[in-house]
Amino acid sequence: VIFMLLVIVLGHEFAHFAVARLQGIRLKKLYLGIPLEEIIFGRKISTVIFKTNFRGVEYGVSWLLLGGFIDFHDFEGASFRTRVTTYLAGPLYNLVVGLIPMIFFFGFGTSFWILGLTSQATLEALGQLATGAMPLSSLMGPVGAINFLAKISQEYNLGYLLVWVVLNLSIMTYNFIPIPALDGGQILMAVVLKLFGEKARKPVQFLERISFYFILVIILFTMTKDLW
């Protein structure tokens, strides 16, 4: 399951890269995990455990394995269409690779029913969390989720296929949420910049940073709960 998740994350990031590259945008950084490097109380805090530079691109691994990270040269100056299509590429990749094996085994009707069910369950859980109907302590973190999915993969026929589908469709739905740290939020921010121009850039960057650390705190909290 862990290997499957790594393949999905790398595929998601590669989709961003491929669409950007087709439009002339050069890759700057590619990480497995989230590379954080901050100065806190005068000390440098970094989650990066390995990085190297190859042909002008920084590749690396972070111990904060909560997804992937990709950055491009001069992306802020790219056209509105380039930014939006690049942000869309990752979630659409997850949609396509999640649906194709389902359609092969179950047909169109069942596949789109599963797609709707998975998306609805993901959005309902996030909505309940946002409104307080679901306490934060009830959330399953990355470790718990991996253990749960590993159990499903072993107990059911086509279990690994089911896990592959659920992971891809959940990641797709999650990334389409209009929170600035996610792909959906990046698309929303691109629209805001298109409408209001450069004067909106600093507020947009501030919202991106705040929302990223908000999500990070929640994930770290649930991961700690899983381990203890």
Salt bridges, closest charged atoms under 4 A:
GLU37 OE2 - LYS51 NZ 3.81
GLU38 OE2 - ARG209 NH2 2.67
GLU76 OE1 - ARG201 NH1 3.79
ASP183 OD2 - HIS12 NE2 3.05
ASP183 OD2 - HIS16 NE2 3.38
GLU198 OE1 - ARG201 NE 2.79
